[in-house]
């Protein structure tokens, strides 16, 4: 999982016919809007659970609109996939994302929308996703899971790298045996 919270310089675009290309286009669309973006966001109640390919949320307290995308680059993969329904409780909007023209709106279940990644690297909405309410429990669970996973992956960055000498300089010196007794009596 990668949590992307700021605009990062965009690299050379991969082919929009690949999953990486579709993710690149989604990343570009949502980071331009300064949304929180997560690639392979884990959902569910256990570790190693299902992972939605791309999940984003607007920077808004009143209307965050968590949105999920399941990337498909072949019809066989689209037809085989049955896990997408597990993602619905975690998304106010859910889309299938694919290379331009691979899927058509008629192919998409009523619970989902469809976006295409164009050759130009942009996203084109072909079918709007219906809006659904996300229960607070699922929203909090997903945000906790993302936060814990982010902290776990970046735990080395959070460990202090101070030398013993630096630590001693930051901490107050322990009182000498006589000083501690004087303070107690005083």
N, C-alpha and C positions, 0 to 999 in steps of 0.2 A: 504494500500500500504506500502510496506517496501522497502526502497532504501538501497541496500547493496553495499558498496563501498570498503570494505576491506575484507581480508580473516578472517573469523571468525572460531573458532574451530568448527569442524563438530560434530554434536550430533549423537547418535545412529540412524542408518538409519531406517525410517519407511518402511512398506511393499511397494515394487515397484508396487504392484497391485492397490495402492491407489493414489489419486491425490497428497497427501502429499509426497508420495514416488517419483512420477514423478517430482514434483517440487524440491525435494531434489537432484535428479540426475542432473537436469538442473542447479540448483544453484552450485553444485560441479563443473560441466564442465566449467561454465562461470567465476566463481570466481577464479579458477585456472589460468585462462587467464587474470585475473585482469580487467575484464570488469565491467562496471556499470550494475547492475542487479536490476530490479524492479518487485516485485510480485504484481499482480493486478494493472497494470498501466492503469490509466484512459485516455481514448481517446474520442474525439468528442468535441463539442462546448459548452456543458452545464455541470454543476456539476451533479453528480449522473448519468453520462453517462455510456457508455459501458466500461468494464474493461477487458483488455487482461490479461490472466493468468500469463504470464511471458514475460518480455521484457528486452532486453539487448543491450548494445552498446559498441563497442571496444573503448579503450582509444586512439583515433587517430583523429587528426584534418582533415586529408585528406581522410581517409577511415573509418568512424565510423561504417558503416553498421548496422543500427538499425535492430534488428531481434526480431520477435514476435513468441510466442508459445501459442497455445490454447490446454489445457490439456483435454483429454478425457479418461474416464475409463470404458465406456460402449458403445456398438454399438448404443443403444437407444439414448444416449446423443449426439453421433456423428451425427446421422441421423436427430435429432430434431434441431440441431444448425444451425441457419441461420445468426447469427450476425457476424461470422468470417470475412465476406467480408468488414465490417466496419473498420476492423483493417488494411487492406492492404495499405491504403495511408500513414500509420505511420511506415511501415516496408519495408526495402529493401529485406528482406527475411521473409517468414512466414511459420511456420511449425505447424502441428498437432503433439502433443506429447502424447504417450500412453504407457501402460505397454507392454512389449515384446510380439509380436504376436497378439495383440488385433485388430489392423488395418493392412491392407496390402497396398502396394503402389498402387494397382489397385483401392482401395477405395477412394483415395485422389484426389481432384480436381486439374486441371493443374496449378492453381495459387499458390499451396501450396506444401510443402514438408512434409516428415514424419520422425519422430525420435521415437525410442523405448527406454524406461528406462529398462535396463537389471536387472536381479536379483542381479547382482554384484553392482548395483548402478551407472552404467555408462550410457552414451548415445550412441546409435548406430544409425547412419543415414541410413535410408532405402530408402529414395527418397530425392534427393537434391531439395531445394526450388529454383524456378527461381529468378533471381536478377531483381529488379525493381528500378526505381529512386523514391526517396522520395522528394516531393516538399519542398522547404525551409519553406514555410508557415506552413505545417503540422509538420515538424521537430521542428521548434521554438515553435509552439503551444503546442506540447507534452512536450517538455523540460520545458516550463513555467509552465504547469499544474503540472508536477512532482515537480518542485522547490517550487511552492506555497503550494502544498499539504504537502510536507516535512516540510516546515517552519511552517505551521498551526499545524501539528501534534506535532511538537517539540517546540512550542512557549514558553512553560514553561521554557525550557532550555535557552532561549534567554532573559528572564526577569532578570534584575539585582536584586540580593538579598542582596543589601547593606543596612546597618542600616543608620539611619539619621546621626549618628556620623561619619560614614565612608564617606557619601556623603559630609558632611560639610568639612571634611579633604581634599577631592579631589577638591572641588570648591574654587575659590578665595574668600576671605572674601569680603563682600560688603563694599564699602568705607563709612566712617562716614560722616555725613552731612557736616561738615566743610571741610573735605578732598576733597570731590567732588567739592565744590565751589572754593577751592584753585587751583585745577587742571584746572578748566575752565578759571580762571583769568590768570593763569601762562602762 
